[in-house]
Amino acid sequence: MKKVTMFSKATCPYCIRAEKLLIERGVTNLEKISIDTNREQRAVMIERTGRTTVPQIFIGDKHVGGCDDLMALDRAGELTALLAD
């Protein structure tokens, strides 16, 4: 399974929902980068994604977007294949 990286905030309900879905799909190697405790990472997130909201999720090197984007991939049946090596 590919590594998943998620820029997030601790109290963000969308971050929590995205993490729950990823765990349900078998992700065990989730790297969460907190932008509320590490402000420099917010600038990194914006530079990498062009977006200012969290979560911002990467599967491998592919930016998949936020929680709604992740949910849409799952509904379309594409998330499991994207997670596979």
N, CA, C and O atoms as a printed pandas DataFrame, in Angstrom:
     atom_number atom_name residue_name chain_id  residue_number  x_coord  y_coord  z_coord
0              1         N          MET        A               1    0.848   -1.182    0.000
1              2        CA          MET        A               1    0.000    0.000    0.000
2              3         C          MET        A               1    0.891    1.242    0.000
3              4         O          MET        A               1    1.916    1.288    0.680
4              5         N          LYS        A               2    0.483    2.237   -0.770
5              6        CA          LYS        A               2    1.245    3.478   -0.871
6              7         C          LYS        A               2    1.163    4.270    0.427
7              8         O          LYS        A               2    0.199    4.158    1.185
8              9         N          LYS        A               3    2.188    5.068    0.663
9             10        CA          LYS        A               3    2.204    5.961    1.808
10            11         C          LYS        A               3    1.196    7.076    1.572
11            12         O          LYS        A               3    1.068    7.582    0.457
12            13         N          VAL        A               4    0.488    7.451    2.619
13            14        CA          VAL        A               4   -0.478    8.542    2.545
14            15         C          VAL        A               4   -0.009    9.652    3.476
15            16         O          VAL        A               4    0.323    9.410    4.636
16            17         N          THR        A               5    0.013   10.867    2.949
17            18        CA          THR        A               5    0.385   12.044    3.730
18            19         C          THR        A               5   -0.810   12.975    3.764
19            20         O          THR        A               5   -1.441   13.236    2.740
20            21         N          MET        A               6   -1.116   13.479    4.967
21            22        CA          MET        A               6   -2.272   14.357    5.104
22            23         C          MET        A               6   -1.898   15.575    5.945
23            24         O          MET        A               6   -1.508   15.443    7.105
24            25         N          PHE        A               7   -2.020   16.758    5.352
25            26        CA          PHE        A               7   -1.898   17.992    6.112
26            27         C          PHE        A               7   -3.223   18.175    6.838
27            28         O          PHE        A               7   -4.288   18.088    6.227
28            29         N          SER        A               8   -3.160   18.431    8.150
29            30        CA          SER        A               8   -4.400   18.468    8.915
30            31         C          SER        A               8   -4.299   19.397   10.118
31            32         O          SER        A               8   -3.240   19.938   10.434
32            33         N          LYS        A               9   -5.446   19.558   10.776
33            34        CA          LYS        A               9   -5.555   20.239   12.071
34            35         C          LYS        A               9   -6.239   19.273   13.020
35            36         O          LYS        A               9   -7.084   18.479   12.605
36            37         N          ALA        A              10   -5.879   19.338   14.281
37            38        CA          ALA        A              10   -6.384   18.384   15.268
38            39         C          ALA        A              10   -7.903   18.417   15.428
39            40         O          ALA        A              10   -8.521   17.369   15.614
40            41         N          THR        A              11   -8.501   19.577   15.360
41            42        CA          THR        A              11   -9.933   19.692   15.618
42            43         C          THR        A              11  -10.789   19.772   14.352
43            44         O          THR        A              11  -11.986   20.052   14.429
44            45         N          CYS        A              12  -10.188   19.530   13.203
45            46        CA          CYS        A              12  -10.905   19.631   11.931
46            47         C          CYS        A              12  -11.765   18.378   11.707
47            48         O          CYS        A              12  -11.228   17.274   11.607
48            49         N          PRO        A              13  -13.095   18.539   11.627
49            50        CA          PRO        A              13  -13.954   17.363   11.425
50            51         C          PRO        A              13  -13.730   16.688   10.062
51            52         O          PRO        A              13  -13.908   15.476    9.939
52            53         N          TYR        A              14  -13.345   17.453    9.057
53            54        CA          TYR        A              14  -13.077   16.862    7.742
54            55         C          TYR        A              14  -11.794   16.031    7.765
55            56         O          TYR        A              14  -11.696   15.004    7.093
56            57         N          CYS        A              15  -10.820   16.485    8.538
57            58        CA          CYS        A              15   -9.571   15.717    8.701
58            59         C          CYS        A              15   -9.856   14.394    9.395
59            60         O          CYS        A              15   -9.341   13.348    8.999
60            61         N          ILE        A              16  -10.680   14.449   10.432
61            62        CA          ILE        A              16  -11.045   13.247   11.181
62            63         C          ILE        A              16  -11.810   12.281   10.278
63            64         O          ILE        A              16  -11.555   11.077   10.305
64            65         N          ARG        A              17  -12.738   12.794    9.486
65            66        CA          ARG        A              17  -13.524   11.958    8.574
66            67         C          ARG        A              17  -12.631   11.321    7.508
67            68         O          ARG        A              17  -12.782   10.140    7.195
68            69         N          ALA        A              18  -11.701   12.100    6.950
69            70        CA          ALA        A              18  -10.791   11.571    5.929
70            71         C          ALA        A              18   -9.894   10.485    6.524
71            72         O          ALA        A              18   -9.689    9.440    5.906
72            73         N          GLU        A              19   -9.364   10.729    7.715
73            74        CA          GLU        A              19   -8.512    9.729    8.360
74            75         C          GLU        A              19   -9.292    8.442    8.625
75            76         O          GLU        A              19   -8.772    7.345    8.419
76            77         N          LYS        A              20  -10.521    8.572    9.075
77            78        CA          LYS        A              20  -11.361    7.390    9.337
78            79         C          LYS        A              20  -11.559    6.574    8.062
79            80         O          LYS        A              20  -11.438    5.349    8.090
80            81         N          LEU        A              21  -11.863    7.238    6.945
81            82        CA          LEU        A              21  -12.060    6.525    5.681
82            83         C          LEU        A              21  -10.771    5.820    5.253
83            84         O          LEU        A              21  -10.804    4.666    4.824
84            85         N          LEU        A              22   -9.652    6.505    5.370
85            86        CA          LEU        A              22   -8.376    5.895    4.978
86            87         C          LEU        A              22   -8.080    4.650    5.816
87            88         O          LEU        A              22   -7.628    3.633    5.290
88            89         N          ILE        A              23   -8.337    4.739    7.109
89            90        CA          ILE        A              23   -8.122    3.572    7.976
90            91         C          ILE        A              23   -9.071    2.437    7.592
91            92         O          ILE        A              23   -8.671    1.273    7.574
92            93         N          GLU        A              24  -10.324    2.774    7.287
93            94        CA          GLU        A              24  -11.290    1.757    6.849
94            95         C          GLU        A              24  -10.843    1.070    5.559
95            96         O          GLU        A              24  -11.163   -0.096    5.329
96            97         N          ARG        A              25  -10.108    1.789    4.727
97            98        CA          ARG        A              25   -9.622    1.220    3.465
98            99         C          ARG        A              25   -8.267    0.538    3.617
99           100         O          ARG        A              25   -7.656    0.133    2.629
100          101         N          GLY        A              26   -7.795    0.412    4.873
101          102        CA          GLY        A              26   -6.601   -0.374    5.143
102          103         C          GLY        A              26   -5.304    0.396    5.253
103          104         O          GLY        A              26   -4.236   -0.212    5.334
104          105         N          VAL        A              27   -5.366    1.710    5.258
105          106        CA          VAL        A              27   -4.139    2.507    5.364
106          107         C          VAL        A              27   -3.570    2.374    6.776
107          108         O          VAL        A              27   -4.251    2.632    7.769
108          109         N          THR        A              28   -2.311    1.967    6.833
109          110        CA          THR        A              28   -1.622    1.861    8.121
110          111         C          THR        A              28   -0.422    2.797    8.186
111          112         O          THR        A              28    0.151    2.999    9.256
112          113         N          ASN        A              29   -0.045    3.359    7.067
113          114        CA          ASN        A              29    1.127    4.234    7.017
114          115         C          ASN        A              29    0.708    5.663    6.676
115          116         O          ASN        A              29    1.110    6.213    5.651
116          117         N          LEU        A              30   -0.104    6.250    7.548
117          118        CA          LEU        A              30   -0.593    7.609    7.348
118          119         C          LEU        A              30    0.321    8.587    8.087
119          120         O          LEU        A              30    0.481    8.504    9.305
120          121         N          GLU        A              31    0.911    9.506    7.340
121          122        CA          GLU        A              31    1.720   10.557    7.947
122          123         C          GLU        A              31    0.855   11.810    8.029
123          124         O          GLU        A              31    0.487   12.399    7.012
124          125         N          LYS        A              32    0.540   12.203    9.261
125          126        CA          LYS        A              32   -0.256   13.412    9.463
126          127         C          LYS        A              32    0.691   14.563    9.786
127          128         O          LYS        A              32    1.508   14.474   10.703
128          129         N          ILE        A              33    0.568   15.635    9.023
129          130        CA          ILE        A              33    1.369   16.828    9.238
130          131         C          ILE        A              33    0.436   17.896    9.792
131          132         O          ILE        A              33   -0.437   18.406    9.090
132          133         N          SER        A              34    0.635   18.220   11.042
133          134        CA          SER        A              34   -0.242   19.168   11.720
134          135         C          SER        A              34    0.163   20.596   11.388
135          136         O          SER        A              34    1.292   21.005   11.657
136          137         N          ILE        A              35   -0.762   21.354   10.804
137          138        CA          ILE        A              35   -0.439   22.745   10.491
138          139         C          ILE        A              35   -0.865   23.681   11.626
139          140         O          ILE        A              35   -0.548   24.870   11.592
140          141         N          ASP        A              36   -1.584   23.157   12.635
141          142        CA          ASP        A              36   -1.928   24.023   13.762
142          143         C          ASP        A              36   -0.813   24.058   14.808
143          144         O          ASP        A              36   -0.692   25.041   15.538
144          145         N          THR        A              37   -0.009   23.019   14.892
145          146        CA          THR        A              37    1.106   23.019   15.832
146          147         C          THR        A              37    2.433   23.315   15.149
147          148         O          THR        A              37    3.433   23.580   15.817
148          149         N          ASN        A              38    2.444   23.272   13.820
149          150        CA          ASN        A              38    3.666   23.523   13.064
150          151         C          ASN        A              38    3.327   24.490   11.926
151          152         O          ASN        A              38    3.077   24.071   10.796
152          153         N          ARG        A              39    3.322   25.768   12.238
153          154        CA          ARG        A              39    2.872   26.807   11.303
154          155         C          ARG        A              39    3.661   26.836    9.993
155          156         O          ARG        A              39    3.108   27.193    8.953
156          157         N          GLU        A              40    4.941   26.467   10.029
157          158        CA          GLU        A              40    5.747   26.483    8.807
158          159         C          GLU        A              40    5.180   25.496    7.775
159          160         O          GLU        A              40    5.290   25.713    6.568
160          161         N          GLN        A              41    4.581   24.425    8.267
161          162        CA          GLN        A              41    4.033   23.412    7.368
162          163         C          GLN        A              41    2.813   23.916    6.603
163          164         O          GLN        A              41    2.496   23.395    5.534
164          165         N          ARG        A              42    2.124   24.929    7.141
165          166        CA          ARG        A              42    0.996   25.512    6.408
166          167         C          ARG        A              42    1.490   26.125    5.097
167          168         O          ARG        A              42    0.866   25.952    4.050
168          169         N          ALA        A              43    2.603   26.837    5.160
169          170        CA          ALA        A              43    3.180   27.435    3.953
170          171         C          ALA        A              43    3.618   26.351    2.973
171          172         O          ALA        A              43    3.451   26.503    1.763
172          173         N          VAL        A              44    4.171   25.269    3.485
173          174        CA          VAL        A              44    4.579   24.142    2.635
174          175         C          VAL        A              44    3.348   23.553    1.941
175          176         O          VAL        A              44    3.376   23.269    0.743
176          177         N          MET        A              45    2.269   23.374    2.708
177          178        CA          MET        A              45    1.031   22.819    2.148
178          179         C          MET        A              45    0.495   23.702    1.023
179          180         O          MET        A              45    0.131   23.206   -0.043
180          181         N          ILE        A              46    0.449   25.000    1.266
181          182        CA          ILE        A              46   -0.078   25.924    0.256
182          183         C          ILE        A              46    0.794   25.897   -0.994
183          184         O          ILE        A              46    0.279   25.913   -2.112
184          185         N          GLU        A              47    2.096   25.856   -0.812
185          186        CA          GLU        A              47    3.003   25.808   -1.960
186          187         C          GLU        A              47    2.812   24.527   -2.765
187          188         O          GLU        A              47    2.821   24.559   -3.996
188          189         N          ARG        A              48    2.639   23.393   -2.072
189          190        CA          ARG        A              48    2.508   22.105   -2.765
190          191         C          ARG        A              48    1.147   21.925   -3.424
191          192         O          ARG        A              48    1.042   21.269   -4.460
192          193         N          THR        A              49    0.093   22.509   -2.827
193          194        CA          THR        A              49   -1.255   22.215   -3.312
194          195         C          THR        A              49   -1.970   23.401   -3.945
195          196         O          THR        A              49   -2.893   23.221   -4.739
196          197         N          GLY        A              50   -1.551   24.603   -3.598
197          198        CA          GLY        A              50   -2.275   25.788   -4.052
198          199         C          GLY        A              50   -3.570   26.002   -3.286
199          200         O          GLY        A              50   -4.373   26.855   -3.661
200          201         N          ARG        A              51   -3.782   25.250   -2.234
201          202        CA          ARG        A              51   -5.003   25.336   -1.436
202          203         C          ARG        A              51   -4.674   25.743   -0.008
203          204         O          ARG        A              51   -3.566   25.512    0.477
204          205         N          THR        A              52   -5.656   26.356    0.664
205          206        CA          THR        A              52   -5.440   26.842    2.030
206          207         C          THR        A              52   -6.252   26.071    3.071
207          208         O          THR        A              52   -6.122   26.331    4.267
208          209         N          THR        A              53   -7.075   25.140    2.638
209          210        CA          THR        A              53   -7.927   24.406    3.575
210          211         C          THR        A              53   -7.358   23.025    3.863
211          212         O          THR        A              53   -6.588   22.476    3.076
212          213         N          VAL        A              54   -7.752   22.480    4.999
213          214        CA          VAL        A              54   -7.357   21.120    5.367
214          215         C          VAL        A              54   -8.593   20.244    5.408
215          216         O          VAL        A              54   -9.701   20.735    5.626
216          217         N          PRO        A              55   -8.411   18.959    5.200
217          218        CA          PRO        A              55   -7.155   18.283    4.946
218          219         C          PRO        A              55   -6.719   18.442    3.493
219          220         O          PRO        A              55   -7.529   18.734    2.612
220          221         N          GLN        A              56   -5.432   18.245    3.265
221          222        CA          GLN        A              56   -4.881   18.105    1.920
222          223         C          GLN        A              56   -4.148   16.773    1.927
223          224         O          GLN        A              56   -3.236   16.557    2.726
224          225         N          ILE        A              57   -4.552   15.891    1.037
225          226        CA          ILE        A              57   -4.136   14.488    1.086
226          227         C          ILE        A              57   -3.320   14.126   -0.145
227          228         O          ILE        A              57   -3.669   14.470   -1.274
228          229         N          PHE        A              58   -2.233   13.426    0.107
229          230        CA          PHE        A              58   -1.381   12.879   -0.950
230          231         C          PHE        A              58   -1.354   11.369   -0.797
231          232         O          PHE        A              58   -1.143   10.857    0.302
232          233         N          ILE        A              59   -1.565   10.656   -1.892
233          234        CA          ILE        A              59   -1.386    9.209   -1.926
234          235         C          ILE        A              59   -0.177    8.967   -2.807
235          236         O          ILE        A              59   -0.201    9.217   -4.012
236          237         N          GLY        A              60    0.888    8.472   -2.177
237          238        CA          GLY        A              60    2.172    8.452   -2.868
238          239         C          GLY        A              60    2.546    9.891   -3.158
239          240         O          GLY        A              60    2.526   10.724   -2.252
240          241         N          ASP        A              61    2.884   10.204   -4.395
241          242        CA          ASP        A              61    3.218   11.572   -4.792
242          243         C          ASP        A              61    2.037   12.316   -5.385
243          244         O          ASP        A              61    2.163   13.484   -5.752
244          245         N          LYS        A              62    0.885   11.652   -5.485
245          246        CA          LYS        A              62   -0.291   12.255   -6.139
246          247         C          LYS        A              62   -1.141   13.027   -5.132
247          248         O          LYS        A              62   -1.568   12.476   -4.117
248          249         N          HIS        A              63   -1.381   14.297   -5.420
249          250        CA          HIS        A              63   -2.268   15.105   -4.591
250          251         C          HIS        A              63   -3.706   14.771   -4.979
251          252         O          HIS        A              63   -4.109   14.975   -6.124
252          253         N          VAL        A              64   -4.475   14.257   -4.022
253          254        CA          VAL        A              64   -5.858   13.902   -4.329
254          255         C          VAL        A              64   -6.841   14.970   -3.874
255          256         O          VAL        A              64   -8.017   14.922   -4.235
256          257         N          GLY        A              65   -6.372   15.935   -3.083
257          258        CA          GLY        A              65   -7.245   17.021   -2.651
258          259         C          GLY        A              65   -7.655   16.888   -1.205
259          260         O          GLY        A              65   -6.898   16.391   -0.371
260          261         N          GLY        A              66   -8.873   17.341   -0.915
261          262        CA          GLY        A              66   -9.381   17.360    0.448
262          263         C          GLY        A              66  -10.311   16.192    0.737
263          264         O          GLY        A              66  -10.341   15.202    0.006
264          265         N          CYS        A              67  -11.064   16.328    1.811
265          266        CA          CYS        A              67  -11.963   15.258    2.254
266          267         C          CYS        A              67  -13.020   14.944    1.200
267          268         O          CYS        A              67  -13.261   13.776    0.893
268          269         N          ASP        A              68  -13.649   15.970    0.647
269          270        CA          ASP        A              68  -14.685   15.734   -0.368
270          271         C          ASP        A              68  -14.115   15.011   -1.585
271          272         O          ASP        A              68  -14.761   14.129   -2.151
272          273         N          ASP        A              69  -12.905   15.390   -1.981
273          274        CA          ASP        A              69  -12.251   14.732   -3.120
274          275         C          ASP        A              69  -11.969   13.262   -2.808
275          276         O          ASP        A              69  -12.168   12.387   -3.651
276          277         N          LEU        A              70  -11.503   13.005   -1.586
277          278        CA          LEU        A              70  -11.225   11.631   -1.160
278          279         C          LEU        A              70  -12.500   10.792   -1.155
279          280         O          LEU        A              70  -12.504    9.655   -1.628
280          281         N          MET        A              71  -13.573   11.355   -0.622
281          282        CA          MET        A              71  -14.864   10.654   -0.573
282          283         C          MET        A              71  -15.371   10.369   -1.991
283          284         O          MET        A              71  -15.909    9.294   -2.255
284          285         N          ALA        A              72  -15.200   11.327   -2.896
285          286        CA          ALA        A              72  -15.638   11.136   -4.280
286          287         C          ALA        A              72  -14.848   10.009   -4.950
287          288         O          ALA        A              72  -15.417    9.206   -5.689
288          289         N          LEU        A              73  -13.539    9.950   -4.692
289          290        CA          LEU        A              73  -12.732    8.848   -5.225
290          291         C          LEU        A              73  -13.243    7.513   -4.717
291          292         O          LEU        A              73  -13.324    6.541   -5.468
292          293         N          ASP        A              74  -13.590    7.472   -3.432
293          294        CA          ASP        A              74  -14.088    6.235   -2.844
294          295         C          ASP        A              74  -15.436    5.838   -3.453
295          296         O          ASP        A              74  -15.647    4.674   -3.793
296          297         N          ARG        A              75  -16.337    6.799   -3.589
297          298        CA          ARG        A              75  -17.653    6.505   -4.185
298          299         C          ARG        A              75  -17.524    6.019   -5.620
299          300         O          ARG        A              75  -18.310    5.185   -6.069
300          301         N          ALA        A              76  -16.537    6.536   -6.339
301          302        CA          ALA        A              76  -16.319    6.137   -7.732
302          303         C          ALA        A              76  -15.583    4.796   -7.839
303          304         O          ALA        A              76  -15.386    4.279   -8.939
304          305         N          GLY        A              77  -15.179    4.235   -6.693
305          306        CA          GLY        A              77  -14.481    2.958   -6.699
306          307         C          GLY        A              77  -13.017    3.066   -7.082
307          308         O          GLY        A              77  -12.396    2.060   -7.425
308          309         N          GLU        A              78  -12.451    4.265   -7.032
309          310        CA          GLU        A              78  -11.073    4.489   -7.468
310          311         C          GLU        A              78  -10.064    4.555   -6.325
311          312         O          GLU        A              78   -8.862    4.440   -6.564
312          313         N          LEU        A              79  -10.528    4.737   -5.094
313          314        CA          LEU        A              79   -9.611    4.929   -3.980
314          315         C          LEU        A              79   -8.775    3.690   -3.682
315          316         O          LEU        A              79   -7.566    3.801   -3.478
316          317         N          THR        A              80   -9.386    2.535   -3.654
317          318        CA          THR        A              80   -8.664    1.302   -3.344
318          319         C          THR        A              80   -7.541    1.054   -4.351
319          320         O          THR        A              80   -6.433    0.680   -3.966
320          321         N          ALA        A              81   -7.821    1.258   -5.629
321          322        CA          ALA        A              81   -6.801    1.062   -6.654
322          323         C          ALA        A              81   -5.676    2.078   -6.518
323          324         O          ALA        A              81   -4.509    1.750   -6.732
324          325         N          LEU        A              82   -6.022    3.301   -6.164
325          326        CA          LEU        A              82   -5.015    4.345   -5.997
326          327         C          LEU        A              82   -4.100    4.043   -4.806
327          328         O          LEU        A              82   -2.909    4.355   -4.839
328          329         N          LEU        A              83   -4.654    3.441   -3.766
329          330        CA          LEU        A              83   -3.868    3.098   -2.584
330          331         C          LEU        A              83   -2.936    1.920   -2.811
331          332         O          LEU        A              83   -1.900    1.809   -2.156
332          333         N          ALA        A              84   -3.298    1.043   -3.734
333          334        CA          ALA        A              84   -2.499   -0.175   -3.985
334          335         C          ALA        A              84   -1.152    0.171   -4.577
335          336         O          ALA        A              84   -1.011    1.148   -5.312
336          337         N          ASP        A              85   -0.160   -0.646   -4.247
337          338        CA          ASP        A              85    1.181   -0.452   -4.817
338          339         C          ASP        A              85    1.218   -0.773   -6.283
339          340         O          ASP        A              85    2.270   -0.662   -6.913
